[in-house]
Amino acid sequence: MSVRVEAWRAALHGPPRSFALDGEAFPVTGSWSCLLDRLRFEAWQRDVLYDLVDDASAGYLDDRLDDPGDSLTLRQMRRVAEGLVEAATGRRWWVAQKLIASVADQWADLDGALLLRGVDLAALAAESPARVCNLMHGLLVEGRDTRERDVFDFKLRQPPPWVDVRQVEIMSAEEQGAAYMAAMGGVRRGGPVSGP
């Protein structure tokens, strides 16, 4: 059964530190601020995975995709990337995509206004995608009455037209746990390791 991380859990516990892909675990070594750039595009999933791992792991995954005899598919990579974004933000990936794209589009104004209030938006983006989404959502609904907020939230939750939500799978708690345990072994050995 699929489980989605609630926004408050994602904000308190931080984003995932590893992920499993095709039976192998990869530690997340890159900055989550990559979401500011990558989520703005329709085909963002592979680039997010490459940004979140070290260069050797990105090259390894790329080589596997280029190998016609390898079982790794772009569909698998998309599913894992979408699950990572959902676990990191506590929201469906398309909701996070809209909120984080809004932050990127208004970066200069937001960063300046928040710096005046003692909030480092760059550090927040690197460490807590969930809190960046919370911040943007709060700013976007500020001053709206209940009806306006309900309409805004309804529109925000609408998936892109090409997404069939009945077929969207979310990374399960078991997958996240297996990825974490395998990645801890990978960190000790210095690279990707086979899953359990």
N, C-alpha and C positions, 0 to 999 in steps of 0.2 A: 504494500500500500504506500502511496506517495504522501509525503508530509511536507508542508510548506512552513518555513521558519517565520514566526511572527516578527513584525518590525521591531518590537522592543527587544526581543531576544537577539536579533541580528545587531542591533545597536549596542547592547550590553556586552555580548560575547565577541563581537568583531567578526570580520569576514573569515571564510574558510582558509586554513593554512596549507591545505593540500587538496588534491582531487584524484579520482581514479578514472582511467580511460583505457578501455579494452584490456582489463586485467592488470594494468600497471598503475602505480601510484606516482604522483609528481608533487613535490613540495611547491607551494606558491612562494616565489622569491621576488617577484616583481611588485611594483606599486599598483594599488587599486585605482590610482588616479588615471590609469589608462582608460577607464570607463568614460571619462570626460570626452576623450577623443573618439574612441571606438564605437560607443553606443549610438552615435549620431547617424550611423550608416545602416542600411538594410542588412548587409552581409558583414556582421561584426564578430561573429562567434570565434572563428579560427584565429583572428588577430588578437582577440582578448586572451585566448589560451596561450598564444605565443608570447604575449607581453607579460603574462603572469609567471612564466617559467624562465629558467636560465637559458642562455643561448644554446648550450649543448642539447638540452631537452627539446627546444624549439626545432633545432636542426634534425634531431632524431624523429620527431613527429612529422616533419616535412618529408624526410626520406621515406618514412612508412607510407605516407599518402601517395608519393610518387611511384612506389613499388606496386605494379599491377598484381603481384601475387600476394600482397599483404591484405589482411582482412579489415584493417582500420578504414573507416569511411568518414566522409565529411558529416554525414548525418549523426554519427556517434559524437563527433567533436561538437557539433551544434548543440546536441542535447546536454552534454556535459557543461558547456559554456553557459547555456541558459540556466541550468541548475545552479551553477556557481553564482551567477548574478542574483538569482532568487534567494539563495542562502545568504549572500552578502548584504542584500538590501531588505529582506523580509517582505518583498513584493514580487508579483509576477514580473517577469523580465521586461515586458512591454510597458508596464507602469514605471519601472525604474528607468527604462530607456527615455520616456517622455520627461521625467523629472530631471534626470541628469543632463539630458540635452538642453533643457531650459537653463540649468546652471551654467553649462558651457557657453550658451548663447549670450548670457548676461554676466559673464565672468567679471569684467572690469568693474561694473557697478556693484555687484554683490561683494566681491573681494574688498573693495574700498570701504563700503558701508560696514562690513563685518570687522575689518581691521580696526576701524574707529571704535568698535565695541569690544575689542580684545579677542576676537575669534579669528583664528588662522584657517581660512578656507582651504588653502593648499594642503596643510597638514591633515585637515579633516577629510579631504578627498582621497588622500593617500592611505589613511588608516581606517575610515569608517564610511563606506558607501551608504549604509543605512541612515546614518545621521545627516549626510548630504541630502538624501531624499527627504528625510523629515524636515530639514531646514527649508528646502524648496517648496514642499507641499504647504508648510506653514505660511510661507510668504505668499503663495498663490491663492490661498483661501482667506487670508487676512482681510477683514472688513466685509466679507460676504455674509449675507444672512443664511439661515438654515437651508432654505430652498435653493438659493444660488450655489451653496456649497454642495448640496446633494447632486445637483445637475453637473457641476464641475467634476465631482468624484465619479459619477456615472460615466462621463465622457473619458476621464482619465483611465478607467478600468477597461475600456473597450480595446480588444486586441486588434492588431493590424488585420486587414481583410484576408490575407493569405494564411492566417493562423486558425486552425481548427482546435478550439480549446478542449474538445472531447478527446483529442489525440495527444495533447501536450502532457508529457511526463515530467515530473519534478524529481530531483535527486532525493532518494529515500534516506531516512536516518541510517539504515544499514549500509547504504553506499557511502554516505559521508563517514561513518565510523570505520569502514574498511579502508577508505582512502586515507584517513588520518593515521591509522595503525601502520599501513604500508609506507606512508610517507615518513613516519618516524624512523623506520628501518632504513629508508633511502637517505635520510639526512645523516645518519650514522655512517653509511657506506659512501656517501658523496654523490648520489645520483638516483635516477629512476630505478625502481625495483619491481619485481613481479608481485602481483597481488596475492592475497591468501589463497 
